[in-house]
């Protein structure tokens, strides 16, 4: 059974940093792509970043380019989202998700992702 478990959310002041983790289990993810999405209150879920697990190639939403970095640790089966220079508008529930097998880091639509974590809250105060 596939499980994606996020952690690392919390409350931070504007300009601060957080690192989210997504621990994946239940299958071999080496041919998959992993993505981070977020959903703010009253808004639709939106794409944040994605990584191809085998190649390490990445893709980012314009709103987070230069501030967020997605990475993976193959040995730990974990994907990370390092978030720097956080802004109040980054406040949201952050979800990790997988697409595959033979997934693509270019996929930005949530409909293309099949497994999802439960989400972790990130709150950025001004």
Buried (B, 14 or more C-beta within 10 A) or exposed (E): EEEBBBEBBEEBEEEBEBEBBBBBEEBEBEEBBBBBBBBBEEEEBBBBBBBBBBEEEBBBBEBBEEBBBBBBEEEEBBBBBBBBEBBEEBBBBBBBBBBBEEBBBEBBEBEBBEBBBEBBEBBBEE
